[in-house]
Each structure stands twice: as C-alpha cells, then as structure tokens.
Amino acid sequence: MKEETSGTPVLTWRHRTDACRFTCFTTTRHGGYSTGEYATFNLGAFCGDDPEKVAFNRAVLCRELGVRPDRLFIPRQIHEDGIFRIDAAFLHQPAGLQSEILEQGYDALMTDRYGVALGITTADCTPVVFYDFARRAIAAAHAGWRGTARGISVRVTEEMIAAYGCSYATLRAVIFPSISAGCYQVGAEVAEALGKTGIAVEKVARPDPASPGRYFVDVAEANRLQLLQAGLPPGHIATHTACTYGQAADFFSARRQGFACGRMVSGIVMNRLFPLLK
C-alpha cells in the first residue's frame, strides 16, 4: 500500500472495537515549524534541531491526535532491543523524571493505559506498532537493522503476551514507511546478521551485481517474516510501502540527507469510547 500524503502532517489508521479505538499514526515532513534539513515537521529531539521548534511540532502532533502533550512519550533510541513499559506508576512520576528515564535509551515502548501516545522516531529505519484489541494493550518499536537482527519486533510481542496476556490470535502489527530495499545498499555483515534470526536471508537481501560484497536489504520485510515465524497470522500484519528515501518531498531520510535531518514519529494511542470504561 502506497501512501499519498498531499501535504498532510499526520497519516492515521484506526481500528475500533465496542470498547475502545486504536489510532496508529505516522508523520510526514509537512505542517511544522522547523527549517533547513529539519523542515518542517521534525519531531526528533536528538538530531540537532532547535528544541523550541521541536516542542512546537510535538504540540501540533498532540493536537492532531487529540492527546494531552504530557501523554506523548518518545524515548531516546539506541539501536538495540530495550523495551520500556509505561504503567500507572510511571505516569504518576514528575515530567522531568519521566524524560530522564526515557533518555536512558529504549527502542520500544508498551502500555495498557488509555490516552497515552507511544512514539518512535525514524528517518529510514522501520517503525512497527502493535495492538491487541482483546487485551487492550499497545506498543511501538524502532526496528533498524541492528534491532531487527536482535528480533525486536518478536520481543515486543513476547513482552506483551507476558505482561498483558495478549495472544497472536488477537495481536495486530502495522509496519510503517521506511527505506525500501532498492534504496538500502549495505555490507555483507547486515545480511549475515539478519540471516541469523532464522528467516530465509535470500528473501530480504539480494547481492548488488555492480558492487561485490554489497547487498540490497529489505528491513521491513525482515520484520514481517520474523513476526510470521513467531506465529502472527499474515492477515494480522499491515505493511505500508512508501519509501522514506525515495519520497523526498514527504519524508525525512538520514541516508539521503545525513544524520542532521528531521525525524518522523510513528506510533499508536488507545482511547476509551466510553468515559467510565476501566
């Protein structure tokens, strides 16, 4: 599925049950306050942009999603597989302490709290969000190639099963836009690392005939295959195939622009449909 942004700052997909609504979202580079390589809707706090403009942009995101600014959580990501659980105790901590905790470095967040927006920043890496409509739990993961080699998407599902009683029968995953295989040329060590996760490496990496020892790698597909291998049914995984590198007008790309560029946020929020629902 290819996304047409038409200048829209936030793209959303919703799943509604009788009790609650799950809003999966990803942002574009449109509709914000940042300038230069961060123009205009940069949401990353660790890539060199003016912090005040990032704060303005995050306020726009919260308004678009209908969430309180103090209920949007985005960790500092370190390309590993650490998962942090947003629970009632965390939500009662002062905002400064919450930020300090998340800045320690995590690549996935999960919660079963309503009105909490979980976000992951990317500029080519693969973002994956999860929800379980039966157990009312959500998660968001940053799956760069290193995190994917560590099986971060599967680890998130395992943690959701352990913490919230989720199951593959009711879990859903959404893989949001990232760099496509045709634009992501890497060394053999990346292909080898993905192959060690148990998936058929030839399905996610193909040699570049023009550059011996180099491969074109599909990290999004690697995550999809890992989730299938773990037991998530094919129909429970949605993949959005827009290429962050190729669609320069709509998305930031660290490979195209360099590290000092904007970041999109992909994530999920779960809202009550009825105020008294527990």
Steps between C-alpha positions, in 0.01 A plus 500: 500500500649834394415813695406830334567772755379811311675717758332331795706515821362180656375184330271284715341155488233411755362175640187531712344245732187530711713624789789706361672646196859437394659775291818397319685798354807613315610852418636668188730801469206737441324745729762596758730783608851369437727626222788378281555124502240482781228670296243501607347239729802361683404315818842368600660651809844345450593594142617860536184706444394800710331348810234772502395416144492130585273581794269701272491213253420246770215723616363490144522120503313480830229729365465285189471185712279654767737407784638706786860619442604335826372167373725479194808285571795464263822338627859563404575206272829311500458234228468211745196310629416657835126524575350736758154453649290813559290414804298687763805550722695660214209729413494630858867603485596865440552588133870561555552155644298342218728669245810395692386137497420493128827674414688202643437333166222266384392383158144399584220613731185318606198579716146405591409856605236700315582839352874430482672555164809286444736632233819388326718735292638388165658636184538173302486233773190284523231596753260229615196552721292234672158474659287231656132590483400224743753580774503876427875541479728684256868531414737678261844380389797652317632223278819610331714222361676450834173481691359271233804274531420481872138409418351808663155462340462146626637600841228765525227245430650265759507778759139593422397137543684477833387837640145534371389149406497578129498225239589470133132434432411857596826693449537727197813665357539798269832555322532866403705665220876448499779485245422248226726213403588660169645803676669326794838366396707362788793272576495124531501523881143633496372216281684248716355644822145482367556145380593394854146587619365186333331655198603412144759768431448477123148638555632823652845551348618483142856558376574819311652373172677831450667498845647167618444445871211745514131416540161663461311423820129518585484560875122544505455160337744348748277619784190364328661160450620487860148573624354232272760253622407582860135418435325823400255419217570667162169686511599660830792694349450815292798640310509853359753507220580868449879548473645765729809535281316519169213728605717800587213748493313316774749322727831562673786265412830484686656308211397770254551806722756391759450448874424869564150490355145475625331194642148370451308342786299183463290375784166407649247622756209314658191696604186409691175527311314528828632724783423252779671204330773351716 
